[in-house]
Amino acid sequence: MSRLGAKALGFPTTIVHGMWSAARMLAAVENRVPPAYVYDIAFGKPVLLPSTVKFVAHDGPDGVWQLALRNAKKGTVLARASVGPAGAGSIS
């Protein structure tokens, strides 16, 4: 988002749009999930620019991936997500 748009929403500087972060996290595991899947994401804090982030993904035994986007310096969780087979029930 632009600096002006971010300021209007109360952020101190330009931020990465949450949907970009969500799409980028999903793209990192897209070739490892089935054609039909459920994706759930929760945002903790915005990604402020400039910054460096760390992406972590763990595959569970039930085929559900747990994803996290963290601030590389502080380790703060910026977003958490899970993605798994459709019809597998609730994932979190």
PDB file of N, CA, C and O in Angstrom:
ATOM      1  N   MET A   1       0.838  -1.173   0.000  1.00  0.00           N
ATOM      2  CA  MET A   1       0.000   0.000   0.000  1.00  0.00           C
ATOM      3  C   MET A   1       0.885   1.239   0.000  1.00  0.00           C
ATOM      4  O   MET A   1       2.020   1.204   0.475  1.00  0.00           O
ATOM      5  N   SER A   2       0.373   2.293  -0.518  1.00  0.00           N
ATOM      6  CA  SER A   2       1.132   3.543  -0.556  1.00  0.00           C
ATOM      7  C   SER A   2       1.323   4.098   0.849  1.00  0.00           C
ATOM      8  O   SER A   2       0.589   3.747   1.773  1.00  0.00           O
ATOM      9  N   ARG A   3       2.301   4.954   0.996  1.00  0.00           N
ATOM     10  CA  ARG A   3       2.559   5.582   2.292  1.00  0.00           C
ATOM     11  C   ARG A   3       1.335   6.365   2.750  1.00  0.00           C
ATOM     12  O   ARG A   3       0.966   6.312   3.923  1.00  0.00           O
ATOM     13  N   LEU A   4       0.707   7.090   1.831  1.00  0.00           N
ATOM     14  CA  LEU A   4      -0.468   7.882   2.168  1.00  0.00           C
ATOM     15  C   LEU A   4      -1.626   6.979   2.611  1.00  0.00           C
ATOM     16  O   LEU A   4      -2.303   7.265   3.599  1.00  0.00           O
ATOM     17  N   GLY A   5      -1.844   5.888   1.869  1.00  0.00           N
ATOM     18  CA  GLY A   5      -2.908   4.944   2.226  1.00  0.00           C
ATOM     19  C   GLY A   5      -2.651   4.277   3.568  1.00  0.00           C
ATOM     20  O   GLY A   5      -3.570   4.097   4.367  1.00  0.00           O
ATOM     21  N   ALA A   6      -1.405   3.913   3.809  1.00  0.00           N
ATOM     22  CA  ALA A   6      -1.049   3.280   5.078  1.00  0.00           C
ATOM     23  C   ALA A   6      -1.254   4.256   6.242  1.00  0.00           C
ATOM     24  O   ALA A   6      -1.776   3.877   7.290  1.00  0.00           O
ATOM     25  N   LYS A   7      -0.849   5.488   6.054  1.00  0.00           N
ATOM     26  CA  LYS A   7      -1.021   6.513   7.100  1.00  0.00           C
ATOM     27  C   LYS A   7      -2.508   6.719   7.404  1.00  0.00           C
ATOM     28  O   LYS A   7      -2.896   6.857   8.564  1.00  0.00           O
ATOM     29  N   ALA A   8      -3.333   6.739   6.357  1.00  0.00           N
ATOM     30  CA  ALA A   8      -4.774   6.931   6.541  1.00  0.00           C
ATOM     31  C   ALA A   8      -5.387   5.799   7.369  1.00  0.00           C
ATOM     32  O   ALA A   8      -6.393   6.000   8.049  1.00  0.00           O
ATOM     33  N   LEU A   9      -4.784   4.620   7.311  1.00  0.00           N
ATOM     34  CA  LEU A   9      -5.278   3.473   8.076  1.00  0.00           C
ATOM     35  C   LEU A   9      -4.581   3.333   9.428  1.00  0.00           C
ATOM     36  O   LEU A   9      -4.833   2.379  10.164  1.00  0.00           O
ATOM     37  N   GLY A  10      -3.698   4.292   9.756  1.00  0.00           N
ATOM     38  CA  GLY A  10      -3.069   4.302  11.062  1.00  0.00           C
ATOM     39  C   GLY A  10      -1.721   3.599  11.166  1.00  0.00           C
ATOM     40  O   GLY A  10      -1.212   3.405  12.270  1.00  0.00           O
ATOM     41  N   PHE A  11      -1.140   3.217  10.039  1.00  0.00           N
ATOM     42  CA  PHE A  11       0.169   2.564  10.064  1.00  0.00           C
ATOM     43  C   PHE A  11       1.268   3.621   9.950  1.00  0.00           C
ATOM     44  O   PHE A  11       1.076   4.644   9.291  1.00  0.00           O
ATOM     45  N   PRO A  12       2.423   3.381  10.590  1.00  0.00           N
ATOM     46  CA  PRO A  12       3.475   4.394  10.600  1.00  0.00           C
ATOM     47  C   PRO A  12       4.203   4.589   9.274  1.00  0.00           C
ATOM     48  O   PRO A  12       4.810   5.636   9.050  1.00  0.00           O
ATOM     49  N   THR A  13       4.148   3.605   8.405  1.00  0.00           N
ATOM     50  CA  THR A  13       4.861   3.670   7.128  1.00  0.00           C
ATOM     51  C   THR A  13       4.160   2.763   6.114  1.00  0.00           C
ATOM     52  O   THR A  13       3.144   2.143   6.429  1.00  0.00           O
ATOM     53  N   THR A  14       4.696   2.691   4.919  1.00  0.00           N
ATOM     54  CA  THR A  14       4.147   1.834   3.882  1.00  0.00           C
ATOM     55  C   THR A  14       4.117   0.385   4.358  1.00  0.00           C
ATOM     56  O   THR A  14       5.048  -0.072   5.020  1.00  0.00           O
ATOM     57  N   ILE A  15       3.048  -0.339   4.021  1.00  0.00           N
ATOM     58  CA  ILE A  15       2.923  -1.738   4.425  1.00  0.00           C
ATOM     59  C   ILE A  15       2.682  -2.624   3.197  1.00  0.00           C
ATOM     60  O   ILE A  15       2.239  -2.165   2.144  1.00  0.00           O
ATOM     61  N   VAL A  16       2.987  -3.888   3.375  1.00  0.00           N
ATOM     62  CA  VAL A  16       2.657  -4.885   2.357  1.00  0.00           C
ATOM     63  C   VAL A  16       1.186  -5.257   2.579  1.00  0.00           C
ATOM     64  O   VAL A  16       0.789  -5.526   3.712  1.00  0.00           O
ATOM     65  N   HIS A  17       0.386  -5.276   1.534  1.00  0.00           N
ATOM     66  CA  HIS A  17      -1.028  -5.642   1.674  1.00  0.00           C
ATOM     67  C   HIS A  17      -1.138  -7.069   2.185  1.00  0.00           C
ATOM     68  O   HIS A  17      -0.400  -7.947   1.738  1.00  0.00           O
ATOM     69  N   GLY A  18      -2.043  -7.305   3.108  1.00  0.00           N
ATOM     70  CA  GLY A  18      -2.228  -8.629   3.694  1.00  0.00           C
ATOM     71  C   GLY A  18      -2.547  -9.708   2.672  1.00  0.00           C
ATOM     72  O   GLY A  18      -2.105 -10.847   2.821  1.00  0.00           O
ATOM     73  N   MET A  19      -3.298  -9.373   1.648  1.00  0.00           N
ATOM     74  CA  MET A  19      -3.630 -10.382   0.647  1.00  0.00           C
ATOM     75  C   MET A  19      -2.413 -10.782  -0.180  1.00  0.00           C
ATOM     76  O   MET A  19      -2.337 -11.909  -0.668  1.00  0.00           O
ATOM     77  N   TRP A  20      -1.458  -9.861  -0.340  1.00  0.00           N
ATOM     78  CA  TRP A  20      -0.218 -10.239  -1.019  1.00  0.00           C
ATOM     79  C   TRP A  20       0.532 -11.235  -0.154  1.00  0.00           C
ATOM     80  O   TRP A  20       1.019 -12.247  -0.657  1.00  0.00           O
ATOM     81  N   SER A  21       0.633 -10.959   1.147  1.00  0.00           N
ATOM     82  CA  SER A  21       1.313 -11.884   2.061  1.00  0.00           C
ATOM     83  C   SER A  21       0.632 -13.248   2.044  1.00  0.00           C
ATOM     84  O   SER A  21       1.303 -14.279   1.988  1.00  0.00           O
ATOM     85  N   ALA A  22      -0.700 -13.255   2.091  1.00  0.00           N
ATOM     86  CA  ALA A  22      -1.455 -14.512   2.081  1.00  0.00           C
ATOM     87  C   ALA A  22      -1.195 -15.291   0.798  1.00  0.00           C
ATOM     88  O   ALA A  22      -0.969 -16.501   0.839  1.00  0.00           O
ATOM     89  N   ALA A  23      -1.226 -14.611  -0.330  1.00  0.00           N
ATOM     90  CA  ALA A  23      -1.005 -15.273  -1.615  1.00  0.00           C
ATOM     91  C   ALA A  23       0.425 -15.800  -1.728  1.00  0.00           C
ATOM     92  O   ALA A  23       0.648 -16.887  -2.260  1.00  0.00           O
ATOM     93  N   ARG A  24       1.387 -15.035  -1.232  1.00  0.00           N
ATOM     94  CA  ARG A  24       2.783 -15.462  -1.314  1.00  0.00           C
ATOM     95  C   ARG A  24       3.050 -16.679  -0.432  1.00  0.00           C
ATOM     96  O   ARG A  24       3.801 -17.572  -0.824  1.00  0.00           O
ATOM     97  N   MET A  25       2.446 -16.725   0.747  1.00  0.00           N
ATOM     98  CA  MET A  25       2.588 -17.879   1.636  1.00  0.00           C
ATOM     99  C   MET A  25       1.994 -19.128   0.977  1.00  0.00           C
ATOM    100  O   MET A  25       2.594 -20.202   1.014  1.00  0.00           O
ATOM    101  N   LEU A  26       0.822 -18.978   0.380  1.00  0.00           N
ATOM    102  CA  LEU A  26       0.175 -20.115  -0.281  1.00  0.00           C
ATOM    103  C   LEU A  26       0.978 -20.560  -1.496  1.00  0.00           C
ATOM    104  O   LEU A  26       1.096 -21.758  -1.750  1.00  0.00           O
ATOM    105  N   ALA A  27       1.526 -19.621  -2.243  1.00  0.00           N
ATOM    106  CA  ALA A  27       2.316 -19.964  -3.431  1.00  0.00           C
ATOM    107  C   ALA A  27       3.539 -20.802  -3.064  1.00  0.00           C
ATOM    108  O   ALA A  27       3.998 -21.614  -3.867  1.00  0.00           O
ATOM    109  N   ALA A  28       4.065 -20.611  -1.861  1.00  0.00           N
ATOM    110  CA  ALA A  28       5.257 -21.356  -1.446  1.00  0.00           C
ATOM    111  C   ALA A  28       4.988 -22.857  -1.291  1.00  0.00           C
ATOM    112  O   ALA A  28       5.917 -23.661  -1.373  1.00  0.00           O
ATOM    113  N   VAL A  29       3.735 -23.237  -1.071  1.00  0.00           N
ATOM    114  CA  VAL A  29       3.406 -24.664  -0.895  1.00  0.00           C
ATOM    115  C   VAL A  29       2.410 -25.171  -1.946  1.00  0.00           C
ATOM    116  O   VAL A  29       1.908 -26.289  -1.832  1.00  0.00           O
ATOM    117  N   GLU A  30       2.124 -24.363  -2.956  1.00  0.00           N
ATOM    118  CA  GLU A  30       1.068 -24.721  -3.906  1.00  0.00           C
ATOM    119  C   GLU A  30       1.286 -26.055  -4.617  1.00  0.00           C
ATOM    120  O   GLU A  30       0.314 -26.734  -4.946  1.00  0.00           O
ATOM    121  N   ASN A  31       2.523 -26.443  -4.859  1.00  0.00           N
ATOM    122  CA  ASN A  31       2.755 -27.715  -5.543  1.00  0.00           C
ATOM    123  C   ASN A  31       2.761 -28.890  -4.569  1.00  0.00           C
ATOM    124  O   ASN A  31       3.026 -30.021  -4.974  1.00  0.00           O
ATOM    125  N   ARG A  32       2.473 -28.639  -3.290  1.00  0.00           N
ATOM    126  CA  ARG A  32       2.461 -29.695  -2.274  1.00  0.00           C
ATOM    127  C   ARG A  32       1.065 -29.955  -1.709  1.00  0.00           C
ATOM    128  O   ARG A  32       0.892 -30.846  -0.878  1.00  0.00           O
ATOM    129  N   VAL A  33       0.084 -29.197  -2.146  1.00  0.00           N
ATOM    130  CA  VAL A  33      -1.279 -29.379  -1.651  1.00  0.00           C
ATOM    131  C   VAL A  33      -2.150 -29.965  -2.767  1.00  0.00           C
ATOM    132  O   VAL A  33      -1.835 -29.803  -3.946  1.00  0.00           O
ATOM    133  N   PRO A  34      -3.240 -30.642  -2.402  1.00  0.00           N
ATOM    134  CA  PRO A  34      -4.114 -31.231  -3.422  1.00  0.00           C
ATOM    135  C   PRO A  34      -4.846 -30.146  -4.226  1.00  0.00           C
ATOM    136  O   PRO A  34      -4.867 -28.982  -3.827  1.00  0.00           O
ATOM    137  N   PRO A  35      -5.441 -30.532  -5.354  1.00  0.00           N
ATOM    138  CA  PRO A  35      -6.156 -29.551  -6.185  1.00  0.00           C
ATOM    139  C   PRO A  35      -7.292 -28.839  -5.441  1.00  0.00           C
ATOM    140  O   PRO A  35      -7.571 -27.672  -5.717  1.00  0.00           O
ATOM    141  N   ALA A  36      -7.943 -29.521  -4.510  1.00  0.00           N
ATOM    142  CA  ALA A  36      -9.007 -28.907  -3.702  1.00  0.00           C
ATOM    143  C   ALA A  36      -8.507 -28.816  -2.264  1.00  0.00           C
ATOM    144  O   ALA A  36      -8.168 -29.828  -1.652  1.00  0.00           O
ATOM    145  N   TYR A  37      -8.463 -27.611  -1.737  1.00  0.00           N
ATOM    146  CA  TYR A  37      -7.931 -27.429  -0.389  1.00  0.00           C
ATOM    147  C   TYR A  37      -8.663 -26.317   0.343  1.00  0.00           C
ATOM    148  O   TYR A  37      -9.390 -25.527  -0.259  1.00  0.00           O
ATOM    149  N   VAL A  38      -8.459 -26.271   1.644  1.00  0.00           N
ATOM    150  CA  VAL A  38      -9.004 -25.220   2.500  1.00  0.00           C
ATOM    151  C   VAL A  38      -7.823 -24.420   3.016  1.00  0.00           C
ATOM    152  O   VAL A  38      -6.823 -24.986   3.459  1.00  0.00           O
ATOM    153  N   TYR A  39      -7.942 -23.095   2.955  1.00  0.00           N
ATOM    154  CA  TYR A  39      -6.863 -22.201   3.389  1.00  0.00           C
ATOM    155  C   TYR A  39      -7.428 -21.257   4.439  1.00  0.00           C
ATOM    156  O   TYR A  39      -8.453 -20.612   4.218  1.00  0.00           O
ATOM    157  N   ASP A  40      -6.758 -21.179   5.574  1.00  0.00           N
ATOM    158  CA  ASP A  40      -7.198 -20.316   6.670  1.00  0.00           C
ATOM    159  C   ASP A  40      -6.008 -19.466   7.103  1.00  0.00           C
ATOM    160  O   ASP A  40      -4.911 -19.991   7.287  1.00  0.00           O
ATOM    161  N   ILE A  41      -6.212 -18.164   7.267  1.00  0.00           N
ATOM    162  CA  ILE A  41      -5.115 -17.280   7.649  1.00  0.00           C
ATOM    163  C   ILE A  41      -5.571 -16.290   8.711  1.00  0.00           C
ATOM    164  O   ILE A  41      -6.711 -15.826   8.705  1.00  0.00           O
ATOM    165  N   ALA A  42      -4.657 -15.979   9.620  1.00  0.00           N
ATOM    166  CA  ALA A  42      -4.900 -14.963  10.646  1.00  0.00           C
ATOM    167  C   ALA A  42      -3.699 -14.018  10.634  1.00  0.00           C
ATOM    168  O   ALA A  42      -2.548 -14.454  10.653  1.00  0.00           O
ATOM    169  N   PHE A  43      -3.984 -12.736  10.601  1.00  0.00           N
ATOM    170  CA  PHE A  43      -2.926 -11.732  10.574  1.00  0.00           C
ATOM    171  C   PHE A  43      -2.673 -11.217  11.981  1.00  0.00           C
ATOM    172  O   PHE A  43      -3.607 -10.908  12.721  1.00  0.00           O
ATOM    173  N   GLY A  44      -1.394 -11.128  12.343  1.00  0.00           N
ATOM    174  CA  GLY A  44      -1.031 -10.618  13.658  1.00  0.00           C
ATOM    175  C   GLY A  44      -0.634  -9.159  13.598  1.00  0.00           C
ATOM    176  O   GLY A  44      -1.196  -8.325  14.310  1.00  0.00           O
ATOM    177  N   LYS A  45       0.331  -8.849  12.752  1.00  0.00           N
ATOM    178  CA  LYS A  45       0.835  -7.485  12.595  1.00  0.00           C
ATOM    179  C   LYS A  45       1.133  -7.248  11.119  1.00  0.00           C
ATOM    180  O   LYS A  45       1.366  -8.200  10.374  1.00  0.00           O
ATOM    181  N   PRO A  46       1.127  -5.995  10.691  1.00  0.00           N
ATOM    182  CA  PRO A  46       1.431  -5.709   9.293  1.00  0.00           C
ATOM    183  C   PRO A  46       2.921  -5.859   8.992  1.00  0.00           C
ATOM    184  O   PRO A  46       3.763  -5.751   9.883  1.00  0.00           O
ATOM    185  N   VAL A  47       3.226  -6.109   7.732  1.00  0.00           N
ATOM    186  CA  VAL A  47       4.613  -6.125   7.269  1.00  0.00           C
ATOM    187  C   VAL A  47       4.943  -4.686   6.876  1.00  0.00           C
ATOM    188  O   VAL A  47       4.466  -4.179   5.860  1.00  0.00           O
ATOM    189  N   LEU A  48       5.765  -4.042   7.696  1.00  0.00           N
ATOM    190  CA  LEU A  48       6.166  -2.662   7.429  1.00  0.00           C
ATOM    191  C   LEU A  48       7.336  -2.654   6.457  1.00  0.00           C
ATOM    192  O   LEU A  48       8.212  -3.516   6.530  1.00  0.00           O
ATOM    193  N   LEU A  49       7.355  -1.690   5.554  1.00  0.00           N
ATOM    194  CA  LEU A  49       8.457  -1.570   4.603  1.00  0.00           C
ATOM    195  C   LEU A  49       9.373  -0.427   4.991  1.00  0.00           C
ATOM    196  O   LEU A  49       8.869   0.629   5.375  1.00  0.00           O
ATOM    197  N   PRO A  50      10.646  -0.568   4.918  1.00  0.00           N
ATOM    198  CA  PRO A  50      11.358  -1.775   4.507  1.00  0.00           C
ATOM    199  C   PRO A  50      11.500  -2.741   5.691  1.00  0.00           C
ATOM    200  O   PRO A  50      11.596  -2.306   6.838  1.00  0.00           O
ATOM    201  N   SER A  51      11.513  -4.023   5.416  1.00  0.00           N
ATOM    202  CA  SER A  51      11.756  -5.035   6.441  1.00  0.00           C
ATOM    203  C   SER A  51      12.093  -6.354   5.760  1.00  0.00           C
ATOM    204  O   SER A  51      11.917  -6.518   4.552  1.00  0.00           O
ATOM    205  N   THR A  52      12.578  -7.282   6.562  1.00  0.00           N
ATOM    206  CA  THR A  52      12.877  -8.621   6.081  1.00  0.00           C
ATOM    207  C   THR A  52      12.011  -9.585   6.866  1.00  0.00           C
ATOM    208  O   THR A  52      11.901  -9.476   8.087  1.00  0.00           O
ATOM    209  N   VAL A  53      11.393 -10.532   6.166  1.00  0.00           N
ATOM    210  CA  VAL A  53      10.540 -11.510   6.822  1.00  0.00           C
ATOM    211  C   VAL A  53      11.089 -12.918   6.627  1.00  0.00           C
ATOM    212  O   VAL A  53      11.873 -13.180   5.714  1.00  0.00           O
ATOM    213  N   LYS A  54      10.663 -13.805   7.497  1.00  0.00           N
ATOM    214  CA  LYS A  54      11.056 -15.209   7.431  1.00  0.00           C
ATOM    215  C   LYS A  54       9.783 -16.037   7.286  1.00  0.00           C
ATOM    216  O   LYS A  54       8.829 -15.856   8.043  1.00  0.00           O
ATOM    217  N   PHE A  55       9.773 -16.942   6.316  1.00  0.00           N
ATOM    218  CA  PHE A  55       8.625 -17.820   6.080  1.00  0.00           C
ATOM    219  C   PHE A  55       8.972 -19.215   6.569  1.00  0.00           C
ATOM    220  O   PHE A  55      10.046 -19.733   6.266  1.00  0.00           O
ATOM    221  N   VAL A  56       8.063 -19.826   7.327  1.00  0.00           N
ATOM    222  CA  VAL A  56       8.260 -21.174   7.853  1.00  0.00           C
ATOM    223  C   VAL A  56       7.042 -22.012   7.493  1.00  0.00           C
ATOM    224  O   VAL A  56       5.907 -21.557   7.637  1.00  0.00           O
ATOM    225  N   ALA A  57       7.276 -23.240   7.024  1.00  0.00           N
ATOM    226  CA  ALA A  57       6.185 -24.158   6.679  1.00  0.00           C
ATOM    227  C   ALA A  57       6.489 -25.546   7.229  1.00  0.00           C
ATOM    228  O   ALA A  57       7.600 -26.054   7.081  1.00  0.00           O
ATOM    229  N   HIS A  58       5.486 -26.153   7.869  1.00  0.00           N
ATOM    230  CA  HIS A  58       5.615 -27.508   8.396  1.00  0.00           C
ATOM    231  C   HIS A  58       4.444 -28.339   7.907  1.00  0.00           C
ATOM    232  O   HIS A  58       3.293 -27.916   8.006  1.00  0.00           O
ATOM    233  N   ASP A  59       4.732 -29.519   7.382  1.00  0.00           N
ATOM    234  CA  ASP A  59       3.715 -30.446   6.904  1.00  0.00           C
ATOM    235  C   ASP A  59       3.348 -31.400   8.029  1.00  0.00           C
ATOM    236  O   ASP A  59       4.214 -32.085   8.574  1.00  0.00           O
ATOM    237  N   GLY A  60       2.069 -31.449   8.377  1.00  0.00           N
ATOM    238  CA  GLY A  60       1.607 -32.362   9.419  1.00  0.00           C
ATOM    239  C   GLY A  60       1.280 -33.731   8.854  1.00  0.00           C
ATOM    240  O   GLY A  60       1.143 -33.882   7.640  1.00  0.00           O
ATOM    241  N   PRO A  61       1.151 -34.731   9.717  1.00  0.00           N
ATOM    242  CA  PRO A  61       0.859 -36.091   9.267  1.00  0.00           C
ATOM    243  C   PRO A  61      -0.506 -36.219   8.589  1.00  0.00           C
ATOM    244  O   PRO A  61      -0.731 -37.149   7.814  1.00  0.00           O
ATOM    245  N   ASP A  62      -1.406 -35.298   8.877  1.00  0.00           N
ATOM    246  CA  ASP A  62      -2.740 -35.328   8.273  1.00  0.00           C
ATOM    247  C   ASP A  62      -2.802 -34.586   6.943  1.00  0.00           C
ATOM    248  O   ASP A  62      -3.883 -34.413   6.381  1.00  0.00           O
ATOM    249  N   GLY A  63      -1.646 -34.143   6.432  1.00  0.00           N
ATOM    250  CA  GLY A  63      -1.601 -33.433   5.156  1.00  0.00           C
ATOM    251  C   GLY A  63      -1.906 -31.954   5.265  1.00  0.00           C
ATOM    252  O   GLY A  63      -2.019 -31.268   4.249  1.00  0.00           O
ATOM    253  N   VAL A  64      -2.042 -31.451   6.487  1.00  0.00           N
ATOM    254  CA  VAL A  64      -2.312 -30.031   6.701  1.00  0.00           C
ATOM    255  C   VAL A  64      -0.993 -29.316   6.963  1.00  0.00           C
ATOM    256  O   VAL A  64      -0.242 -29.678   7.869  1.00  0.00           O
ATOM    257  N   TRP A  65      -0.729 -28.302   6.159  1.00  0.00           N
ATOM    258  CA  TRP A  65       0.479 -27.486   6.305  1.00  0.00           C
ATOM    259  C   TRP A  65       0.205 -26.353   7.275  1.00  0.00           C
ATOM    260  O   TRP A  65      -0.835 -25.699   7.198  1.00  0.00           O
ATOM    261  N   GLN A  66       1.147 -26.118   8.198  1.00  0.00           N
ATOM    262  CA  GLN A  66       1.103 -24.971   9.098  1.00  0.00           C
ATOM    263  C   GLN A  66       2.138 -23.972   8.586  1.00  0.00           C
ATOM    264  O   GLN A  66       3.312 -24.309   8.432  1.00  0.00           O
ATOM    265  N   LEU A  67       1.701 -22.753   8.326  1.00  0.00           N
ATOM    266  CA  LEU A  67       2.555 -21.725   7.733  1.00  0.00           C
ATOM    267  C   LEU A  67       2.671 -20.536   8.693  1.00  0.00           C
ATOM    268  O   LEU A  67       1.731 -20.220   9.422  1.00  0.00           O
ATOM    269  N   ALA A  68       3.820 -19.892   8.682  1.00  0.00           N
ATOM    270  CA  ALA A  68       4.005 -18.687   9.500  1.00  0.00           C
ATOM    271  C   ALA A  68       4.899 -17.701   8.769  1.00  0.00           C
ATOM    272  O   ALA A  68       5.856 -18.082   8.094  1.00  0.00           O
ATOM    273  N   LEU A  69       4.573 -16.444   8.917  1.00  0.00           N
ATOM    274  CA  LEU A  69       5.391 -15.352   8.393  1.00  0.00           C
ATOM    275  C   LEU A  69       5.826 -14.544   9.606  1.00  0.00           C
ATOM    276  O   LEU A  69       4.992 -14.060  10.371  1.00  0.00           O
ATOM    277  N   ARG A  70       7.151 -14.398   9.782  1.00  0.00           N
ATOM    278  CA  ARG A  70       7.698 -13.733  10.968  1.00  0.00           C
ATOM    279  C   ARG A  70       8.617 -12.589  10.580  1.00  0.00           C
ATOM    280  O   ARG A  70       9.213 -12.595   9.502  1.00  0.00           O
ATOM    281  N   ASN A  71       8.729 -11.611  11.462  1.00  0.00           N
ATOM    282  CA  ASN A  71       9.734 -10.567  11.315  1.00  0.00           C
ATOM    283  C   ASN A  71      11.084 -11.231  11.523  1.00  0.00           C
ATOM    284  O   ASN A  71      11.298 -11.873  12.551  1.00  0.00           O
ATOM    285  N   ALA A  72      11.994 -11.094  10.578  1.00  0.00           N
ATOM    286  CA  ALA A  72      13.270 -11.803  10.627  1.00  0.00           C
ATOM    287  C   ALA A  72      14.142 -11.372  11.803  1.00  0.00           C
ATOM    288  O   ALA A  72      14.896 -12.190  12.331  1.00  0.00           O
ATOM    289  N   LYS A  73      14.063 -10.132  12.220  1.00  0.00           N
ATOM    290  CA  LYS A  73      14.913  -9.658  13.317  1.00  0.00           C
ATOM    291  C   LYS A  73      14.316  -9.967  14.689  1.00  0.00           C
ATOM    292  O   LYS A  73      15.010 -10.470  15.573  1.00  0.00           O
ATOM    293  N   LYS A  74      13.048  -9.671  14.861  1.00  0.00           N
ATOM    294  CA  LYS A  74      12.409  -9.808  16.169  1.00  0.00           C
ATOM    295  C   LYS A  74      11.731 -11.162  16.377  1.00  0.00           C
ATOM    296  O   LYS A  74      11.510 -11.573  17.516  1.00  0.00           O
ATOM    297  N   GLY A  75      11.401 -11.855  15.294  1.00  0.00           N
ATOM    298  CA  GLY A  75      10.694 -13.125  15.407  1.00  0.00           C
ATOM    299  C   GLY A  75       9.200 -12.972  15.621  1.00  0.00           C
ATOM    300  O   GLY A  75       8.495 -13.966  15.796  1.00  0.00           O
ATOM    301  N   THR A  76       8.711 -11.750  15.608  1.00  0.00           N
ATOM    302  CA  THR A  76       7.288 -11.482  15.796  1.00  0.00           C
ATOM    303  C   THR A  76       6.466 -12.170  14.705  1.00  0.00           C
ATOM    304  O   THR A  76       6.813 -12.099  13.526  1.00  0.00           O
ATOM    305  N   VAL A  77       5.383 -12.830  15.097  1.00  0.00           N
ATOM    306  CA  VAL A  77       4.511 -13.486  14.118  1.00  0.00           C
ATOM    307  C   VAL A  77       3.665 -12.423  13.424  1.00  0.00           C
ATOM    308  O   VAL A  77       2.910 -11.696  14.070  1.00  0.00           O
ATOM    309  N   LEU A  78       3.799 -12.342  12.122  1.00  0.00           N
ATOM    310  CA  LEU A  78       3.042 -11.382  11.327  1.00  0.00           C
ATOM    311  C   LEU A  78       1.763 -12.007  10.793  1.00  0.00           C
ATOM    312  O   LEU A  78       0.730 -11.344  10.700  1.00  0.00           O
ATOM    313  N   ALA A  79       1.836 -13.302  10.440  1.00  0.00           N
ATOM    314  CA  ALA A  79       0.661 -14.037   9.951  1.00  0.00           C
ATOM    315  C   ALA A  79       0.874 -15.523  10.182  1.00  0.00           C
ATOM    316  O   ALA A  79       1.995 -16.025  10.108  1.00  0.00           O
ATOM    317  N   ARG A  80      -0.227 -16.221  10.465  1.00  0.00           N
ATOM    318  CA  ARG A  80      -0.229 -17.683  10.576  1.00  0.00           C
ATOM    319  C   ARG A  80      -1.310 -18.201   9.648  1.00  0.00           C
ATOM    320  O   ARG A  80      -2.365 -17.586   9.490  1.00  0.00           O
ATOM    321  N   ALA A  81      -1.030 -19.341   9.037  1.00  0.00           N
ATOM    322  CA  ALA A  81      -2.010 -19.922   8.125  1.00  0.00           C
ATOM    323  C   ALA A  81      -1.930 -21.438   8.182  1.00  0.00           C
ATOM    324  O   ALA A  81      -0.937 -22.009   8.634  1.00  0.00           O
ATOM    325  N   SER A  82      -2.986 -22.074   7.719  1.00  0.00           N
ATOM    326  CA  SER A  82      -2.980 -23.513   7.543  1.00  0.00           C
ATOM    327  C   SER A  82      -3.659 -23.812   6.226  1.00  0.00           C
ATOM    328  O   SER A  82      -4.600 -23.125   5.828  1.00  0.00           O
ATOM    329  N   VAL A  83      -3.182 -24.832   5.560  1.00  0.00           N
ATOM    330  CA  VAL A  83      -3.765 -25.249   4.283  1.00  0.00           C
ATOM    331  C   VAL A  83      -3.742 -26.772   4.240  1.00  0.00           C
ATOM    332  O   VAL A  83      -2.724 -27.411   4.504  1.00  0.00           O
ATOM    333  N   GLY A  84      -4.898 -27.328   3.898  1.00  0.00           N
ATOM    334  CA  GLY A  84      -5.004 -28.788   3.856  1.00  0.00           C
ATOM    335  C   GLY A  84      -6.121 -29.234   2.941  1.00  0.00           C
ATOM    336  O   GLY A  84      -6.833 -28.412   2.364  1.00  0.00           O
ATOM    337  N   PRO A  85      -6.272 -30.551   2.809  1.00  0.00           N
ATOM    338  CA  PRO A  85      -7.278 -31.109   1.902  1.00  0.00           C
ATOM    339  C   PRO A  85      -8.687 -30.631   2.217  1.00  0.00           C
ATOM    340  O   PRO A  85      -9.069 -30.554   3.384  1.00  0.00           O
ATOM    341  N   ALA A  86      -9.457 -30.311   1.194  1.00  0.00           N
ATOM    342  CA  ALA A  86     -10.855 -29.928   1.365  1.00  0.00           C
ATOM    343  C   ALA A  86     -11.619 -31.133   1.915  1.00  0.00           C
ATOM    344  O   ALA A  86     -11.356 -32.276   1.542  1.00  0.00           O
ATOM    345  N   GLY A  87     -12.558 -30.858   2.798  1.00  0.00           N
ATOM    346  CA  GLY A  87     -13.353 -31.933   3.361  1.00  0.00           C
ATOM    347  C   GLY A  87     -12.697 -32.629   4.535  1.00  0.00           C
ATOM    348  O   GLY A  87     -13.256 -33.582   5.079  1.00  0.00           O
ATOM    349  N   ALA A  88     -11.506 -32.166   4.941  1.00  0.00           N
ATOM    350  CA  ALA A  88     -10.794 -32.795   6.044  1.00  0.00           C
ATOM    351  C   ALA A  88     -11.285 -32.256   7.393  1.00  0.00           C
ATOM    352  O   ALA A  88     -10.743 -32.613   8.440  1.00  0.00           O
ATOM    353  N   GLY A  89     -12.295 -31.410   7.367  1.00  0.00           N
ATOM    354  CA  GLY A  89     -12.782 -30.823   8.605  1.00  0.00           C
ATOM    355  C   GLY A  89     -12.125 -29.490   8.876  1.00  0.00           C
ATOM    356  O   GLY A  89     -11.480 -28.913   8.001  1.00  0.00           O
ATOM    357  N   SER A  90     -12.287 -29.013  10.070  1.00  0.00           N
ATOM    358  CA  SER A  90     -11.731 -27.716  10.451  1.00  0.00           C
ATOM    359  C   SER A  90     -10.224 -27.820  10.626  1.00  0.00           C
ATOM    360  O   SER A  90      -9.721 -28.773  11.221  1.00  0.00           O
ATOM    361  N   ILE A  91      -9.513 -26.837  10.104  1.00  0.00           N
ATOM    362  CA  ILE A  91      -8.057 -26.789  10.280  1.00  0.00           C
ATOM    363  C   ILE A  91      -7.716 -25.521  11.029  1.00  0.00           C
ATOM    364  O   ILE A  91      -8.378 -24.497  10.860  1.00  0.00           O
ATOM    365  N   SER A  92      -6.686 -25.583  11.858  1.00  0.00           N
ATOM    366  CA  SER A  92      -6.273 -24.373  12.586  1.00  0.00           C
ATOM    367  C   SER A  92      -4.827 -24.479  13.000  1.00  0.00           C
ATOM    368  O   SER A  92      -4.294 -23.560  13.623  1.00  0.00           O
TER     369      SER A  92
END
